[in-house]
Amino acid sequence: MTHWYPQRFWQPVLRIMMMGMLKRSPVWILLGLSLVLAVRGEQQTTLEPTIQEEMITAKKVSLLGGWNPRSPESEEVQAAALHAVEKFNGQSKSKKTFQLVSITSAQSQVTNVINYKLKAILGKTACLKSETNQVDKCALGHKRLACTFEVSFNPRKQVHQQVESSCHKMVSPSLPTASPPLSLPLDNASPN
């Protein structure tokens, strides 16, 4: 099979046109230049492989410094939640300790520290605060609190600090009303 090359066809035509350009007629000059450009364009398209560009599409990227969803099961979120529960137990007026039942949602924000917004459910245990330091070994009672915690973590110092805390009793189906949120004052002077 013989390939058709545009230069084989156009070269004799170009020679004839070049002779016409020797007469210096403006029409012949313009016609010759346009023909030269056409031949060069065909040569480039036939000799070079075609390049297909990939279409650029926007992807969902998290905003730098913004709040991003986190897995409640991640180690970092669990550590922040345990710190928040420990602080909550230290500041609550209850004689019994509370234990982390579950984390319902978690978000993080990276600034000069890592901030966490956590929504968690705490359960009141049968253990008194004065009796034990091992809350995870205490039996859970029926009382539950829905809590929102904001905890910051300084990775350079490996220190958690509770920024904000609010909890309210969870409504059971038999109780028609919910209690107002319980906010605890925070001691910002302590590094923990």
N, C-alpha and C positions, 0 to 999 in steps of 0.2 A: 504494500500500500504506500503510495506516494503522498507525502505531506505537502500541503499548500503553504508556501511562505509568501507573505505579502511583498517582501522585497523583490522577489523574482518578477512579480507582476508590475510593480511600481518603478523599478529601476529604468526600464526603457522609456516609460512615460516621463520620468524625471529628466532624462537626457534630452528628450524632445522639448520639454518645457524650458530647460536651461538654455537651449539654443534660442528659444523665443525670448528669453530674458535678455539675451545679448542685444536684442533690438531695443531694450530698455523701455518697453511699454509698461505702464503702471499696472495694467490688467494682468499681463504675463507675470510680473513680479509678485503681485498678490496671490495669484493662482498657484504659482510655484511654491511660495512660502507656506500656504495652507496645505498643499500637498505634502511637503516635507514634514510638517507637523503631524499630519494624519498618519504618514508612514511610521514616524517615530513612535507615535502613540500606539499603533497596532503592534509594532515590534515589542514594546515594553509589555503590553498585555499578553502577548503570546509567549514571550520568553520567561517572564517572571510568574511564579506561582501566586495564585490569589491568596490573600491573607484575610481571614475572617476574624473580625474583632468580637470579643465577648462583650455582651451587653452588661453594663454596670447597673446593679440594682441595689437599693438601700436595704440594709439588713437591720434587724432590731438589735441595737447595741445599747448597753447600759450607760447611762449618763455618768460621766466622771464626777465623783463627789456626791452622787445622788443615792437614794435608797434603793437597794436591790433585794429581791426575795432570796431567802436562804432556806436550805433544808433544815427542818427542826431536828433531824437526827445527826447533823454534823457535830463534830467534837467541839468546835468553837462556840456554837450556839448552846450546846449542852453545858459547857463550862460557864458561860455567861448566865444561863438560867439558874444553875446551882448557886452561883454567887448571889444572884438576886433573891433566891429563896432563903439563903443563909442570912442575908441582911434583913429580909422581911421578918424572919423569926426573931432576930435580935431586937427589932423595933416594935413588934406587935405587942399589944397588951394582953394577949391570950396567954394562959398558963400552959397550954399545950402547944407542941410544935406542929408546923405544917410541912408537908412533903410535896414535892413536884409529882403530879399525876401525869400531865402531858403538856406538850408545847403545841399550841394550835396553829401559830404562824410566827414567822421570824423574818426580819429584814436586817440588812447591815448597810453601813455607810462608812466609806474610808475617807478620813481626813488625816490630821496628824495623829489621831487615834482611830480605833475601829469602834463605831457606835452600833449598838444592837437595839432594835425594837422587838420586844417579845410579847406574845399573848400566850398565857399559860393558865392551866387549871391546877390549883393547889388543893390538897386534901388535909383535913385536920386529923392528926394522929392521936393515939391513946397515950403517948409519952409526954410527960411533963418536961418543960424546958430545963428544970434543975436536975433531972435524972440522967439524961443521956445526951451524947454528942453525935450518936449514930442514928440520924433521923430515918435513914432508909430501912432500918430493921424494926421500925415501929409499925404497929397495926394501924391501918387507915380506918377512920370513922366514916360517917355518912356526910358530914358537912364539907361542902366544896366552895372554893372561891375562884372567881374568874379574875385574873390579874393582867395588868399591862405593866411591863417593866421597860425602862430604858437604862442600858448598862453600857459603859464605855470600857474599852480594853486598851491599855497602853502597851504595845508590843516591845518597846525598848526596855520598860521596867517590869514587864510581865505582871501588871497589876490591873485588876478589875475595879471599877468604881461605879456604884449605882447612882444614876442621875435622877431618875424619877420612878415612882411606884404608885399604882392605884389598884385597889381590889374591891370587889363587891361580891356579896353572897349570890350564889347561883340559885335561880328559882327552880324549885322542884314542881312537878305538875300539880301537887296538892296545895301549894302556896300561891295565892293570886298576885301578890305584890313582891317587888324586889326592894332590897334595901339600898340606900344611896351609897355611892362609891366611898371606900375608906382610903383616904390618902394619909400617908405617913410622912412626917418631916424627916428630911435627910440631913445627916451631919456631913457637910462638904469638907470639913477640916481633916477628916481621916482619909488616908490614902487607899484604904480597902473599901 
